[in-house]
Amino acid sequence: MVKRYIMIKRLASSFKPHKAGLGRVLGDLERLVMDVLWNRGEVTGREVLEDIEKERILAFTTILTVMDRLLKKGLIKRKKRGGIFVYAPSISRDDFVKQVSEEVLQGILDISASSAASSFVDILYRTSPDEMDRLSRLIEERKKAVSR
């Protein structure tokens, strides 16, 4: 758990706001590989390559290099099955997104909590008014939990 926290903290510190989606914290190929793993569960390197080749052509060694990087970062795990390595995500997509989001938001709040909160509400209102209601409910739930 501590290793995963450090890995998430490191990924969040390399946040790239100009990229889209998970590309903001993962490289393009890392994101493609993680998408395959999150969608399929346990797969071999060859199966990852076959899925990714639907979008772009890459060498098998490139995929294995990316998977090795993800393994070192603690995002995936591998085991040997019948002489072949099988890979699986070590964290779910939802948990990954939640942990990275919390880390990035904490970094922003450390700069200026009041400005960050105000900007967050303004952006949320512009992009997803329905989420404003959800946010209001979450705030009320947290207030009730604290007052108990």
N, C-alpha and C positions, 0 to 999 in steps of 0.2 A: 504493500500500500504506500509506504514512504517513497519507494522508487517511482511508482506511478505518479505520485504528487510532484516529485522533482521533474519528471518528464513533462507533465502537463504545464508546470510553471515555465519550463524552458521553451516549450512550444508557444505558449501565450506571449512570452517576451519577444518572440520573433513575428508577432502579429503584423500582417501586411494589409492595411485597410484598402489598398487599391485593387486587391484581388477579390474574387467572388467566392461566397460560401466557405467551405472547409479549406479552399485554396489559400485562405488568409492565414492559416496556421500550418498547413501541410504543403509540401511541394506538389506540383501537378501530377507527377507519377505516383507519389505517395498517396495522394487522394484517390487516384484511379484504383490502385491496389487495395486500399482500405475499403473503397466502395464494393469491390468484388467480395472481399472477405466479410464485410458486414451483411451483404445480400445473400451470400451462399454458405457462410459458416466455415467448415473445414474444407480446404482445397489444397491441391498440389500446386507447385509453381507453374507447371505446364497448363493447368486449368485456369490459373490467373491470366497467363499469357493469352490463352484462347479467348477469354472474355474481353480482355483489353484490345485484342486485335480487331474486334468489331468496330472500335473507334479509331485506332491508329496502329501502325505497324511498328513493332519494337523487337529487339533481339531478346532471346530467352535469357541471356546473361544479364541484360539490363534489368529485367524483371527480378532476377535473383539478387542483384545488387541492391535494388530498392527494398526488397523484402528483408535483406540482411540489415539494412539501415533501420527499418521499422522494428525489427527484432531487437536491435541494440537500444532503440528508444523505448522499448517496453510496450509498444502498441500491439504487437502480435506475438504469438508463441508458436513453437513448432515441436513436432514429435515425429519419430520415425515409425512408419507403418509399412511392413513388408519391404524394407530397404529403400523406401521413398519418403522424403520429408513431406509432412502434411502441416499446413499452416492454418491458424485460426486467430481471430481478433482476441486480444486479452482484455479488451474493454468494449462495451457496446457503443454503438453510434450515439445513442441518447446520453449515456454517461460521459462520453468524450466531449460532446457538445456542451453539456451542462458544466463540466469541470473547466473547460477552456473559457467558456463564457464568464464564469465566476471569477476566474483569474484575470481576464482582460478587464472586466468591470471593476475589480478591486484596484487594478493599476490606474484606471481612470479616476476612480473615487479618491485615490491617494493624492491626485493633483489638486482637485477641488470638488469636494462632495456636493456642495450646493449647485455649482454650475453643471456638474455631471448629471445630477438628478433632474434638474430643469431641462437640460438638453435631451435626456433620455425620454422624458414625458412628451416633449415637443415632437421628437422624431417618431415616437410610438403613435402619437395622435395622427400625424400625417400619413404614416404608412399602414397602420392597422388599428382603426378606432375600436374594433371589437376587443382588441387586447387591452385597451384602457379599462374596460369593465373587469376583465380578468385580473389586471393589476390591482384595481381597487379592492376586489375581493381578497386577493392575496395579502394586501396590506392590512385589511381588517382582521383576517385570520391570524396574522402574526401578532397584531396588537392584542387580540383576545388571548392568544397563547402566552404572551408575556405577562399579562395581568393576572393570570391564574395562580 
